[in-house]
């Protein structure tokens, strides 16, 4: 595990601002917490969190495909001449 100690290390690893990281902690369960006054996190936990964010986003965008073999709603007209 790659420990990150302090908000600067966390923001550098994520390439995001402190405001963004703090918002993610509050709103998206970002894996970081304060321990004795210092922000702590872990690179593996952040990578897992990122993967889950991507999987969740992609999963919500996938829509079921319509079948190409549609049945007709009205029967064919079978008149003979």
Order of alpha helices (4+ residues) and beta strands (2+ residues): beta-alpha-alpha-beta-beta-alpha
